[in-house]
């Protein structure tokens, strides 16, 4: 699906992915420093373009480019997808970034804002492969209710659930100063 507005933060902007982003996304997915914990892709630009075009039509699937406001370059991607209206939840994923720690944090916060404020969901969950220690630790510090060693198909994951109430009451406020540049 396409969200036709930009989601503007202090440090980053989220905007729906377009076919023009395909080469950046493919390069990032093929980067051995970034692809250890993501599904493998072929080095095929046309295949990536077709995937993006299909995603833009897929219900319950929002895929965003993360744009640095400092230099207006694309630094990553993030998604809210697998939206389940009956359960009123969605998954946050496809999060790969070359951004700074603050840009990455803000991209996660803006994605939650989108899920809770625009889509009016009650919860957002993440599934992170246990061996991806850096990202597991990020989600543990971020907040929510986490569960170690949850079996999900072929992987063991850290499963984290953030509720709208917890996010609005605690999580967003805890990071507000950092995002506004008050702490370096």
N, C-alpha and C positions, 0 to 999 in steps of 0.2 A: 504494500500500500504506500501511497505517497502522502506525506504531510506537507502541505503547500506553503507553510510558513517556516521561517528560521526560528530556532530556539536559541536565544542570545543570552550568554552568561558574561561574566567579567573577563574571563580568559579564553573561552572557546565559544564557538557557534556550532550547533548541530543543524544540519540540513539534509533532506532526503538524498540518498545516493542516486546518481545518474549514470548513464552509460559512459559519460566522459571520465568517471572515476575508476573505470574498470582497470586501466593499466596500473594505477597506484595500488588498488586493492590486490590485484594479481601479484605485483612485485612484493607487497607486504606479506601475502600468504606464502610466497615462495622463499622469503627471507628466513634462513635457518635460525637466526636469532629470535624470530617471532613465531615460527610455525611448529614448535615442539609439541604444543598441546592443542592444536586445532586440526580439523579434518584436512586431509591432504587434497590438493587440487592439481590438475594438470597445468602445464605451462602453455595455456591456450587462451589467448585474449578473446577470441570469438565466443568461446564457451563461457567465459566470465561475463561478457556482455549479455549473452542469452540468459544467464542466471539472474543478472540484475534486472533485465526487462521482465522476466517472469516474477521476480520478487515484487516488483512495483505493482503487479496486478493481484498478488496473493493477499487474500483477506487475513486480517489479524497479524500482519507482519510489517513492521516499520524498521527500515534500515537507514542509519544516518552516517554521514561523513562528519568527522570531528575536524573543525577548522580552527587553527590557532588565530586568535585575534591579534597577537603580537606581530605576526608576519603574513597573515592571511593565507597560509599554506595548509593543505590537508595533512593532518598528523595521524589519523586513525579512523576507525569505524566502531559503531555500537548499535545494538538493536534492541527493540522491544518486540517480541514475537511470541508465537504459540499462545496468543491471547485466547483465553477461555472465558467467554461471557457468563456461562453458568456458574463457574467457580469464582468469577470476577478477579482473575489473576493473569499474569503473563510472565514470561521469562526474559531476563536481561542477558544478552550474550553477544556473540560475534564481536566482542570487544578486543580489539587489537590496536595498539597505539605506540607511536614514537614520541608522544607528547611528554611534557614535563610532569612531575608528580602532581602539581596543582592542576594542570590541564586535564590529566587523567581523572583526578578526583572530581573536578567540576563536570566532566562528561558523564560520569556515573550519576551525579546529583541531578543534572539536567534530564537525563533519561528517566530517572525516578519521578521528577517533576512532571514530565510528559505523561507518564503512565498514570499518575495519581490525579493530576489537574486536568489534563486534556481528555484522557481515556476514561477517567473516573473509576479506576481499578482499586481494589482493596489491598492487594498484595502483589509484590514482585519477587520472583525467586531467581537465584543463580545456581548453576551447577558447574563447579570447577574441579577438574581432575586433581586428585590429592597430591600428585607429584609436582604440580604447579604451585610450589610453596609461596612464592612471592604474591600471587593473586589470592590464594587462600588466606594468607595473612592480611591482605588488603581488606577482604570481606569481613574477616573477624574484627578488624579495627573499625570498619565502617559501621557495623551494627546490624541488628536484626537477630533472628534466631537461627543459629547454625547447627548443623548435624554433621559430624565427621563420619567418614567411612560408610557412606550410603552407596549401596550398589545400584547403578543405573546402567543396565545393559552390559556393555563390554568394559565399563570403567567403574572404579571406585571414586566417588566424588565428595567434595565438601558441598553440602546443600545449604543455602542460606535463604531465609525468607524475611523480607522487609515489609511491614504493614504500613499502610498510609498513616495511621495514628502515630506509630513510633517514628516514622520518617519526619512528619510535620512537627511533632512535639520535641524530639531530641536530636535526631541525626542531622537534619539540615542546619539547625541552629549551632550545633557543635562545630561545624566547619565554616560557618559564615565569615568569620574574621580572616581565615586563611584565604578564602576565595576572593575577598575584597582587597587582598594585598596588604593586610595589616601585619602579617607575620611572614618572615622570609626563612 
